[in-house]
Amino acid sequence: MPYTTLQKFLPAIQTLSIDSSLTKKDLLTKSFLMARDGDIKMYYAPHNEYINKKAQIVIVGITPGWTQMKVAYHQFIKSFTSGDHLVTCLFKAKVAAGFAGSMRTNLLYMLDHSGIPKSFDISHSSDLFEKNRHLLHTTAIIKYPVFLNEKNYTGYRPSTEHSSLLRHYAYSIFPYELSQITPPALIIPLGKTVEKVVFKLLKEKKLPNHHYLTGFPHPSGANGHRIKQFQHQKRQLRENVYKWSRKLKKPLS
């Protein structure tokens, strides 16, 4: 069983009840605390343990937020209680939690209008999260949930560059994760914070030979400029998605 981090936190997970509504008092505790750097705290969540090494599209956020963390735990406990194998538990948690909530709705709109369905020969981008889930991998430059005073870390104050903990995950753990995925996948960094990390890693030649789609706005509802940003970038995004799909030597689905 290679999931050593899960094994460390599994006894604490087993104390959680499937019948209760999980709150921050249940999950943002010492039992699930992985590391801290000043006011920054990183907690364990099970969904980003699973890596789809055969994915053809990888969507990269900053870090899982509270909504994703809660959904991941709820699904993992449900699967574990029903007797699923641990790998299956992790996969189902990944499927349920990846950009869960209103963020996924915003994300799907932009994926649809960037030409993703046509390139993958699917009806809608939502298929990537459902019947065509084998094509998709979701992750983050900081793969575990990070909170600042119990609020979602947004990539600012402090920046990723100014925290040794966050730098380690963004510039060591994240590129290693991408190296496990067979190229050439289409990598979509969400927002300027993620894009900045990707640009630096590319400059330092620390990323595998995937196709990196830059200029994609972060789909969070907190990004009030996302629609305007997307309209400005839409043509370029569509052209780059098409360019990537033309370069593929194997079928897209």
C-alpha positions in Angstrom: 0.0 0.0 0.0 2.0 3.0 -1.2 -0.3 5.7 0.3 1.8 6.3 3.4 0.3 9.7 4.1 -3.2 8.3 4.1 -2.0 5.5 6.4 -0.8 8.1 8.9 -4.2 9.8 9.1 -6.5 6.8 8.6 -6.9 6.1 12.3 -8.2 9.7 12.8 -10.4 9.4 9.8 -12.0 6.3 11.2 -13.2 8.2 14.2 -15.4 10.5 12.0 -19.0 9.6 11.5 -20.7 9.3 8.1 -23.9 10.5 9.8 -22.6 13.8 11.0 -22.2 17.0 9.1 -18.5 17.7 9.1 -17.4 21.1 10.3 -14.2 22.9 10.7 -14.2 21.8 14.4 -14.1 18.2 13.1 -11.4 18.6 10.4 -9.2 21.6 11.2 -7.7 19.9 14.2 -4.4 18.7 15.4 -5.4 15.2 14.3 -5.3 16.3 10.7 -2.7 19.0 10.9 0.2 18.2 8.5 2.4 21.3 8.9 2.4 25.0 9.7 4.4 28.0 8.8 3.5 31.0 11.0 -0.2 31.6 10.6 -0.4 29.2 7.7 -1.7 25.7 8.5 -1.8 22.8 6.1 -4.3 19.9 6.8 -4.7 16.5 5.3 -7.4 15.7 2.8 -7.7 12.4 1.0 -8.7 13.3 -2.5 -5.4 14.5 -4.0 -3.6 11.3 -3.1 -5.0 9.6 -6.2 -3.1 10.4 -9.5 -4.6 9.5 -12.9 -1.3 8.8 -14.7 -3.1 8.3 -18.0 -4.9 11.6 -17.9 -5.0 13.7 -21.1 -6.1 16.9 -19.4 -4.9 18.2 -16.0 -6.6 21.1 -14.3 -4.5 22.8 -11.6 -5.7 25.0 -8.8 -3.9 26.8 -6.0 -4.9 24.6 -3.1 -8.1 22.7 -2.1 -10.5 25.0 -0.2 -12.8 24.1 2.7 -15.7 23.0 0.4 -13.4 20.5 -1.4 -11.9 19.3 1.8 -15.3 18.6 3.4 -16.6 16.8 0.3 -13.5 14.7 0.1 -13.8 13.5 3.7 -17.5 12.8 3.4 -17.0 10.7 0.3 -14.0 8.9 1.6 -15.8 7.9 4.8 -18.8 6.8 2.9 -16.7 4.6 0.6 -14.6 3.2 3.4 -17.6 2.4 5.5 -19.2 0.5 2.6 -16.1 -1.7 2.4 -14.4 -0.2 -0.7 -10.7 -0.8 -1.3 -8.6 2.1 -0.1 -7.6 3.0 -3.7 -11.2 3.1 -4.7 -12.0 5.3 -1.7 -9.3 7.8 -2.8 -10.6 7.7 -6.4 -14.2 8.4 -5.4 -13.1 11.2 -3.1 -11.1 12.7 -6.0 -14.2 12.5 -8.3 -16.5 14.0 -5.7 -14.2 16.8 -4.5 -12.3 18.1 -7.6 -13.3 21.8 -7.8 -16.6 20.9 -6.1 -19.2 23.6 -5.6 -19.9 26.7 -7.6 -16.3 26.8 -8.7 -17.0 23.8 -10.9 -19.9 25.4 -12.6 -17.8 28.5 -13.5 -14.9 26.2 -14.6 -17.2 24.1 -16.9 -18.5 27.2 -18.6 -15.0 28.4 -19.5 -13.8 24.9 -20.5 -16.8 24.6 -22.9 -16.1 27.9 -24.5 -12.4 27.1 -24.8 -13.0 24.3 -27.3 -12.4 21.5 -24.8 -15.5 19.4 -25.8 -14.6 19.4 -29.5 -11.0 18.5 -28.9 -12.0 15.6 -26.7 -15.0 14.6 -28.9 -17.4 14.8 -26.0 -20.7 16.7 -25.6 -19.9 18.9 -22.7 -16.9 19.5 -20.4 -19.0 18.2 -17.5 -18.4 14.7 -19.1 -14.8 15.0 -17.9 -16.1 14.9 -14.4 -18.5 12.1 -15.1 -18.5 9.4 -17.8 -15.2 10.5 -19.3 -13.4 10.9 -15.9 -10.6 8.7 -17.1 -9.4 11.6 -19.3 -9.1 14.0 -16.4 -6.8 14.7 -13.5 -7.4 17.5 -11.0 -4.8 18.8 -8.7 -3.2 21.9 -7.1 0.2 23.4 -6.8 -0.2 22.9 -3.1 -2.0 19.5 -3.0 -3.3 19.6 0.6 -5.7 22.3 2.0 -4.1 25.4 3.3 -5.8 27.8 5.6 -4.8 31.2 7.0 -6.6 31.9 10.3 -9.1 29.1 9.3 -9.9 30.9 6.0 -9.1 29.5 2.6 -5.6 30.4 1.4 -5.9 32.4 -1.8 -2.3 32.5 -3.0 -1.6 35.9 -1.5 -0.5 37.3 1.9 1.9 35.6 2.1 2.7 34.6 -1.5 3.8 31.1 -2.2 7.3 32.5 -2.7 7.5 33.8 0.9 6.7 30.5 2.7 9.2 27.7 2.8 6.3 25.2 3.3 4.3 26.4 0.3 7.5 26.7 -1.9 8.3 23.1 -1.1 4.9 21.8 -2.3 4.7 24.2 -5.3 8.3 23.7 -6.6 9.1 20.1 -5.6 5.9 18.1 -4.9 3.8 19.6 -7.8 6.4 19.0 -10.6 7.0 15.5 -9.4 3.2 14.8 -9.6 3.1 16.1 -13.2 6.1 13.9 -14.1 4.0 10.8 -13.2 1.5 11.7 -15.9 2.2 10.4 -19.5 2.8 13.3 -21.8 1.6 15.2 -23.8 -1.3 16.1 -21.5 -3.0 19.4 -21.7 -2.2 21.3 -18.4 -4.5 24.1 -17.4 -3.2 26.4 -14.6 -6.1 28.3 -13.1 -5.3 31.9 -12.4 -2.2 34.1 -12.2 -0.8 32.5 -9.0 -0.7 29.0 -10.5 0.5 30.4 -13.8 3.4 32.2 -12.1 4.6 28.9 -10.5 4.2 27.1 -13.9 6.2 29.8 -15.7 9.0 29.6 -13.2 9.2 25.8 -13.3 9.2 25.9 -17.1 12.0 28.5 -17.1 14.0 26.2 -14.8 13.2 23.2 -17.0 11.6 21.3 -14.1 8.4 20.4 -15.8 7.7 17.4 -18.2 6.9 17.9 -21.9 3.2 18.6 -21.5 1.3 21.4 -23.3 0.6 24.3 -20.9 -2.5 26.4 -21.5 -1.8 29.8 -20.0 -4.2 32.7 -19.7 -7.0 30.7 -18.1 -8.8 32.7 -15.3 -9.3 31.3 -11.8 -13.0 30.1 -11.6 -13.5 31.0 -8.0 -16.5 33.2 -7.3 -14.1 35.4 -5.4 -12.6 36.3 -8.7 -15.1 39.0 -9.8 -13.1 39.7 -13.0 -13.1 36.1 -14.3 -15.8 36.7 -17.0 -14.1 39.8 -18.4 -10.7 38.0 -18.2 -12.0 35.0 -20.0 -13.7 37.0 -22.8 -10.3 38.7 -23.3 -8.4 35.4 -23.5 -11.0 33.2 -25.2 -9.7 33.4 -28.7 -6.1 32.6 -27.6 -7.3 29.7 -25.4 -9.3 28.2 -28.2 -6.4 28.4 -30.6 -4.0 26.8 -28.1 -6.4 24.0 -27.3 -6.8 23.3 -31.0 -3.1 23.4 -31.5 -2.5 20.8 -28.7 -5.2 18.5 -30.0 -3.7 18.6 -33.6 -0.3 17.6 -32.2 -1.6 14.4 -30.5 -0.5 11.3 -32.3 -3.1 9.1 -30.6 -6.9 9.3 -30.3 -8.3 11.7 -27.8 -10.7 9.3 -26.3 
